Amino acid sequence: MEKITLNVEGMSCSHCVNAVKNAVAVLDGVSEVEVDLEGKTATVTYHGDEVSPERIKEAIEEEGYDVV
C-alpha cells in the first residue's frame, strides 16, 4: 500500500469534495480517499501495482480541478 497527498485547486464546496472523492475512489487499486476542502488536498491510499499517481492526478483533472 502506498499513500500520496495531492494539492487540488478549484474546490469550493462539498460538491467539489464529493466529485474529487468519487472520481478517485472508482479507480482500480484505490482503497481510501480523504479530501480536505480547507487544506485543498486529496490523500489517496492505493496499491502501486494497480494504479499510478499519474492516473490518480488525471482522474481529478478530468473532473475539472487542477493538481499542483
MIGUTOR-609655 format. One record per atom (N, C-alpha, C): atom name; x, y, z; residue in one letter. Coordinates in nm, 3 decimals, padded with zeros to 5 digits. Example, Ala and Ser with C-alpha at 12.3 -4.5 7.8 and 13.67 -1.06 7.14 Angstrom:
atom,east,north,up,rest
N,01.319,-00.569,00.780,a $
CA,01.230,-00.450,00.780,a $
C,01.320,-00.330,00.780,a $
N,01.285,-00.225,00.708,s $
CA,01.367,-00.106,00.714,s $
C,01.290,00.003,00.787,s $
//
This chain:
atom,east,north,up,rest
N,00.084,-00.118,00.000,m $
CA,00.000,00.000,00.000,m $
C,00.088,00.124,00.000,m $
N,00.048,00.220,-00.078,e $
CA,00.118,00.348,-00.084,e $
C,00.018,00.458,-00.056,e $
N,00.072,00.574,-00.019,k $
CA,-00.014,00.688,00.011,k $
C,00.046,00.811,-00.055,k $
N,-00.041,00.892,-00.115,i $
CA,00.003,01.017,-00.178,i $
C,-00.093,01.127,-00.139,i $
N,-00.039,01.246,-00.114,t $
CA,-00.123,01.363,-00.086,t $
C,-00.101,01.463,-00.200,t $
N,-00.210,01.500,-00.265,l $
CA,-00.206,01.591,-00.379,l $
C,-00.271,01.723,-00.342,l $
N,-00.215,01.832,-00.391,n $
CA,-00.276,01.964,-00.375,n $
C,-00.374,01.984,-00.489,n $
N,-00.499,02.011,-00.454,v $
CA,-00.605,02.023,-00.554,v $
C,-00.661,02.165,-00.550,v $
N,-00.649,02.237,-00.660,e $
CA,-00.701,02.373,-00.670,e $
C,-00.836,02.371,-00.740,e $
N,-00.924,02.462,-00.698,g $
CA,-01.052,02.477,-00.764,g $
C,-01.170,02.423,-00.685,g $
N,-01.144,02.357,-00.573,m $
CA,-01.254,02.307,-00.491,m $
C,-01.308,02.421,-00.405,m $
N,-01.442,02.432,-00.400,s $
CA,-01.501,02.542,-00.322,s $
C,-01.619,02.499,-00.234,s $
N,-01.663,02.373,-00.246,c $
CA,-01.781,02.332,-00.170,c $
C,-01.781,02.180,-00.152,c $
N,-01.882,02.131,-00.081,s $
CA,-01.890,01.988,-00.056,s $
C,-01.914,01.909,-00.185,s $
N,-01.980,01.970,-00.283,h $
CA,-01.998,01.903,-00.412,h $
C,-01.862,01.876,-00.477,h $
N,-01.772,01.973,-00.467,c $
CA,-01.637,01.957,-00.522,c $
C,-01.564,01.842,-00.452,c $
N,-01.576,01.838,-00.320,v $
CA,-01.512,01.732,-00.243,v $
C,-01.563,01.596,-00.289,v $
N,-01.694,01.584,-00.304,n $
CA,-01.753,01.457,-00.347,n $
C,-01.712,01.421,-00.489,n $
N,-01.702,01.520,-00.577,a $
CA,-01.663,01.493,-00.715,a $
C,-01.521,01.437,-00.720,a $
N,-01.431,01.497,-00.644,v $
CA,-01.292,01.450,-00.641,v $
C,-01.286,01.311,-00.579,v $
N,-01.354,01.295,-00.466,k $
CA,-01.352,01.167,-00.395,k $
C,-01.407,01.055,-00.484,k $
N,-01.519,01.079,-00.549,n $
CA,-01.581,00.976,-00.632,n $
C,-01.497,00.944,-00.756,n $
N,-01.434,01.045,-00.815,a $
CA,-01.353,01.022,-00.934,a $
C,-01.234,00.932,-00.904,a $
N,-01.178,00.947,-00.785,v $
CA,-01.060,00.868,-00.748,v $
C,-01.101,00.731,-00.693,v $
N,-01.208,00.728,-00.616,a $
CA,-01.250,00.604,-00.550,a $
C,-01.283,00.491,-00.647,a $
N,-01.327,00.525,-00.767,v $
CA,-01.366,00.421,-00.863,v $
C,-01.247,00.358,-00.935,v $
N,-01.130,00.415,-00.920,l $
CA,-01.012,00.360,-00.986,l $
C,-00.972,00.228,-00.922,l $
N,-00.936,00.131,-01.006,d $
CA,-00.886,00.004,-00.954,d $
C,-00.759,00.029,-00.874,d $
N,-00.751,-00.032,-00.759,g $
CA,-00.632,-00.021,-00.676,g $
C,-00.640,00.085,-00.568,g $
N,-00.741,00.171,-00.573,v $
CA,-00.757,00.274,-00.470,v $
C,-00.836,00.215,-00.355,v $
N,-00.781,00.226,-00.233,s $
CA,-00.851,00.170,-00.118,s $
C,-00.913,00.276,-00.028,s $
N,-00.858,00.399,-00.029,e $
CA,-00.914,00.504,00.056,e $
C,-00.883,00.640,-00.004,e $
N,-00.981,00.731,00.007,v $
CA,-00.964,00.869,-00.040,v $
C,-01.015,00.963,00.068,v $
N,-00.931,01.057,00.107,e $
CA,-00.972,01.161,00.201,e $
C,-00.948,01.295,00.132,e $
N,-01.052,01.378,00.126,v $
CA,-01.042,01.509,00.063,v $
C,-01.065,01.617,00.168,v $
N,-00.972,01.711,00.175,d $
CA,-00.979,01.821,00.273,d $
C,-01.004,01.950,00.197,d $
N,-01.127,02.003,00.209,l $
CA,-01.164,02.125,00.137,l $
C,-01.081,02.244,00.182,l $
N,-01.068,02.263,00.313,e $
CA,-00.992,02.378,00.364,e $
C,-00.846,02.371,00.326,e $
N,-00.789,02.253,00.338,g $
CA,-00.647,02.236,00.306,g $
C,-00.620,02.218,00.158,g $
N,-00.728,02.203,00.080,k $
CA,-00.718,02.182,-00.064,k $
C,-00.628,02.065,-00.098,k $
N,-00.651,01.952,-00.030,t $
CA,-00.571,01.833,-00.056,t $
C,-00.659,01.710,-00.073,t $
N,-00.603,01.613,-00.142,a $
CA,-00.663,01.481,-00.154,a $
C,-00.555,01.381,-00.115,a $
N,-00.584,01.300,-00.015,t $
CA,-00.490,01.197,00.028,t $
C,-00.546,01.063,-00.014,t $
N,-00.467,00.989,-00.090,v $
CA,-00.514,00.865,-00.150,v $
C,-00.424,00.750,-00.106,v $
N,-00.487,00.644,-00.056,t $
CA,-00.416,00.520,-00.025,t $
C,-00.447,00.423,-00.137,t $
N,-00.342,00.364,-00.196,y $
CA,-00.362,00.283,-00.316,y $
C,-00.256,00.173,-00.327,y $
N,-00.285,00.077,-00.414,h $
CA,-00.191,-00.030,-00.446,h $
C,-00.112,00.016,-00.568,h $
N,00.018,00.039,-00.549,g $
CA,00.102,00.091,-00.657,g $
C,00.114,00.001,-00.777,g $
N,00.086,-00.128,-00.761,d $
CA,00.094,-00.218,-00.875,d $
C,-00.034,-00.218,-00.958,d $
N,-00.138,-00.148,-00.909,e $
CA,-00.265,-00.144,-00.982,e $
C,-00.299,-00.007,-01.040,e $
N,-00.250,00.099,-00.976,v $
CA,-00.281,00.235,-01.024,v $
C,-00.162,00.324,-00.994,v $
N,-00.135,00.418,-01.083,s $
CA,-00.020,00.507,-01.067,s $
C,-00.065,00.643,-01.014,s $
N,00.027,00.717,-00.950,p $
CA,-00.007,00.853,-00.909,p $
C,-00.051,00.940,-01.027,p $
N,00.007,00.915,-01.143,e $
CA,-00.030,00.993,-01.262,e $
C,-00.177,00.969,-01.298,e $
N,-00.222,00.845,-01.287,r $
CA,-00.362,00.814,-01.319,r $
C,-00.457,00.878,-01.218,r $
N,-00.415,00.881,-01.092,i $
CA,-00.496,00.946,-00.989,i $
C,-00.509,01.095,-01.019,i $
N,-00.398,01.159,-01.056,k $
CA,-00.400,01.300,-01.093,k $
C,-00.492,01.324,-01.212,k $
N,-00.481,01.237,-01.313,e $
CA,-00.565,01.251,-01.432,e $
C,-00.713,01.244,-01.397,e $
N,-00.750,01.153,-01.307,a $
CA,-00.891,01.138,-01.269,a $
C,-00.944,01.267,-01.206,a $
N,-00.861,01.330,-01.124,i $
CA,-00.902,01.457,-01.061,i $
C,-00.913,01.567,-01.165,i $
N,-00.814,01.574,-01.254,e $
CA,-00.815,01.678,-01.358,e $
C,-00.931,01.660,-01.455,e $
N,-00.972,01.535,-01.480,e $
CA,-01.086,01.510,-01.567,e $
C,-01.216,01.565,-01.508,e $
N,-01.220,01.585,-01.377,e $
CA,-01.336,01.644,-01.312,e $
C,-01.331,01.798,-01.316,e $
N,-01.223,01.853,-01.368,g $
CA,-01.212,01.999,-01.384,g $
C,-01.132,02.070,-01.278,g $
N,-01.056,01.997,-01.197,y $
CA,-00.974,02.057,-01.092,y $
C,-00.828,02.047,-01.130,y $
N,-00.748,02.138,-01.078,d $
CA,-00.605,02.140,-01.106,d $
C,-00.529,02.073,-00.995,d $
N,-00.439,01.983,-01.030,v $
CA,-00.350,01.921,-00.933,v $
C,-00.215,01.990,-00.945,v $
N,-00.172,02.054,-00.838,v $
CA,-00.047,02.131,-00.841,v $
C,00.057,02.074,-00.748,v $
//
